[in-house]
Amino acid sequence: MSQSVRTIVVGVASVDDTDPVLPPCVALARELGATLHVAHALDRPGEEPRERLEARVRALAGGVPTVCHVVEGAATDHLPELAQELGADLLVVGATRRSRIRRWFLGTTAEGVVRRATVPVLVQRGALAREARRVLLTTDLSGVSPGVHEQGVDLVEALAGERFPDLRTLLVVQDAAAALLPRAALERLAQQELDGFVRARRPRERAIQPKVRVGCVADEILAEAAEWRPELLVVGSHGRAGHRPLLGSVAGATLRGAACNVLVVPPGAGERPAGGEADAALPLVSVA
């Protein structure tokens, strides 16, 4: 295994027993032998909320090393800062807003955390990645793509249970590129490029299946996810402003529209795209 998960930070919306994100995170930390940091942000933190959170975590932990953090201010600021300070391997937040038709949507807190985080963020909508049978990764073949893709697969390997999931890497060719070449030629060229990208990655326990689609990037990612039905979707937060990653428009739309768990991987140091801008212009494709 190329990476281990030793430190997990989870943000909870409640200090009581109403937040569904906490129990699966405790179970995940137990299975991985990781330390779990449970964080809750309040306008005015005090001893009572901390004691209630500690009691809740203690009742669930059952020997799992845990640390509780109750902080003053916005979760969108404090969760990413805490994860960075701790050198966390994973930050977990829940997608906590629902529509009238009972479909999960991305809450403002979860999106704000993803925008500011410098460590991988798992936005939880269902069972955690350890139970995943299928994982859909995305790439745009940009300069940050190799590092983001490798780290994403590393985390999938670290989180996988006894059955390693099927992996598929998706490349979406933008609509505009279809005007430059016949569709069949465009798909063939994109498939060749993606095949080469996948071959250049480190060997894994299971071969990664490359897949090409043509169309609106976010729409095609969501369509592929709806058809193939992965339990986990992996995207990159594309670009940086200073030392802070930016959430690209395609990644943001994918994150908000996905029905499954989403793992958002920030670009690593030294892998920023030219100019450091989000959604940098690419000749054929753009994913995150």
N, C-alpha and C positions, 0 to 999 in steps of 0.2 A: 504494500500500500504506500503510495507516494506522499500522503499527507495524513496527519491525525488531527482530530478535533478535540482539543483539551480545554478550551475556554469558550463557553456559550453565554451570551447576554440575551435575555428575553425582556421585552417591555410589556408590562401588564397595565390594563386600563383600570383595574380595580384591585384594592387591597384585600377584598373578600374572596368569595368562591364563585364569582360570576364570570370570570375571564376564562374562556375555553382554551387559550393558548398555553396556559401554564402546565396542566397535567401532562400533555404529550412532550413538552420540553423536559420535564423532570424525568420521564421515561427514557427519552433520548439520551440525556446526560448519564443516566444510570447504565444504559447499554454501552455507551462509548467510554465510560470511565472519566467523564469530563466534569469540571467544576461549573456550576450554573450560577450566574449572577442575575438576580431578579430585580428589575428596576421599575419604579413607579414615580411619576412626576406629579407634583401638586402645586397649587398656587401658594399654599401655606403649609408646608410639611411640619409635622410635630411628632411627639413620642407615640401618640395613640395610633396614627396610621402605620407607623413603622412596626409597632408591636402587633397590630392586626395582620400585617403582611408577613411578618416573621412567623406568627402562629399558623397562618395558612400554608406557608412554604414548609414549615416543620412537619405539619400533618401529612404532606405529600412526599417529602424528600426520602424518608426511609433509608437513611445512610448516605444519600447523594451529597457531596460537598456543595453547599449553597451559601451565597452571600446576598443579603438584601440591601437595596439602595432606595431610599426615599429622598427625592431631591426637590428643590424649589425651582419652579420655572416650567418651560415648555419641553415636552418629551422630544419634540423634533430637534431640539438643540442638545439636550442632555444624553439621550440614548447614543447618538453617534459619538459624542465626546467620550462617554464612558467606555464604549467598545474600543475606541482607539487607545485610550489610556491603558486599558487592560491587555491590549494586544489580542483581542478576541479573535477566534477563528470563525465565528458565526454570530450574527445578530438576528434575532427572530422577533417579528412583529405580526400582529394579527390584522387581517383585512376585516374591519369591524363594522362596516356600514352595509346595510341590506336594502334592497328595493322592495316595492310592493309585490313583485312576482318572486320574491325570495331568492334572488340571485345575489351573490356577494359582489360588492363593489369596493374599490379601494378607498379607505377613509383618508381624511386630510392628514392625520397624524402619521399613518403608515407611509403615505407618499412623501411627506416632509422628511421622515427618517431616511428613506431611501435616497432622497436628493442630497442629503448631507453626509451620508455614511462613507467611510473610507475602508470598511471591511465588508465582506459579502453579507447580504441581507436576505433572509428567507421570509417572504410574505406568505403567511400561512392561511390557507382557505380550507384545508382538509387534513387528512392524515399526513404525518411528516414524511420526509423523503426516504426514511429507512424502509418504508413499506412500498416504495415506488417500483412498479414493474416496467414502466416506460418513462424515459427522460428525453425531452426534446431540447436540444441546444440550438442556438442561433449564431450565425456569423455573417460578417459583411466583408471579410477578407481585407480589412483595413490593417494599419500598422499595429493596433492594440489587440487584434483578434487572436493571434497565437497565445498570448499570455492569458487573456480572459478565458479562452476555450480550455486551455490546460488547467487553469485553476478551477473552472467549473467542473470539469471531469474529475479532478482530484477530490473535490468536495463530495461529488456523487459517490466516488469510491469509498471515501471515509464514512459516509452516512449509510451506505448500503448494508443491508442485512445479509443473511445467508445466500439469498438469491440476487445476483448482480443484475441490474435492470438492462433492458434493451435500450441502446443509445441511438439517436438519430440527430444529425446536424443539418440544419436547414439554411439554405442560401436563397434569398429572395431577390430576383432581378427587378429593378424598378420599371414602372410602366414606360417612362420616357425612353429607356434603352430599347424597347420593342420597336420604336420607329427607326432605329439605326440599322437593324439587321432583320432578316426574316426570323420569325419566331423559332422555327426549328433550329436554325443556325445559332441563334442566341442561347437557346436552352442547351445545345450541345457544347458551346464554348463555356458557359457557366458551369456545366457539369464537369468538364475537364478541369477547370480551375478549382472547383470544390473537391474533386477527387484528389488532386495534388495536395491541397491543404490538409485533408484528412490523413493522407499517407505520411505527411511530414510530421504529424503529431506522434507523441510517444505511444508505443504499443500498450494496449489495455487488455483487461481480462476478457472483454468481449468486443468484437469489431464494431466500429461506428458506421452506421449507414448514412451516406450522404444523400441529400434530397434537395432538388431545385424547384422553385415555383416562380412564376412571373406575375407581377401585378403590384398593387399598393402594398407596401412592405408590411405595415402593421396588420392590415386585413388578411394578408396571406399567412402570416404567422398564426393569427388566431384561427384561420380556417384549417390550417394543418393541425393545430392543437385540437380543434373540434372533431376532425376526422380520425386522427390517430389516437386521441384520448390519452395523452400522457398524464401521469400524476404530478410531474414536475416539469416546469419550463425554465430554461436558463437563458438569461439575457445579460448584456453588458450595459453598464452605465457609461455612455460614450462621451469622452472628452473631460477636460478639467479646467477649472478656473483657479489659478494659483495652485494651492495644494488640495483643493476640494473638488471631488468629482461632480460632473453635471449629469442630470438625467435627460438623455436625448429624447426628442419628441416621439420617435418610433418606440423606444423602450418604454416611455411613459404611457403611450396609448396601449401597448401590449400589456403592460402591468395592470392597467385599469380594466382592460377587457377580458383578461384571462379568467377562466373558471377554475383553474387548478392552482396549486402552489407555484410561486415564482421565486427563483433564486436570482438575485441581481448581483453581478460581480463587477466591482469597479476596476478600471485599468490599473495595472501595477506601475510602480515607479519606473520612469524611463521608457514607458510604452505609450505616452500620450500622442495623439495624432498631430500632424504638422499644424502649427498655428495655435494649438491648444483649444480649438473651438469644438463645441458640441455639434453633432450632426455634420461633420466635415463632408464636403462635397466629394463624392466618389463617382467614377465613370459609369458603373453598372448597378451597384448595389448599395443598400444602406439598411442596417438592421437596428443598431442601437445607438 
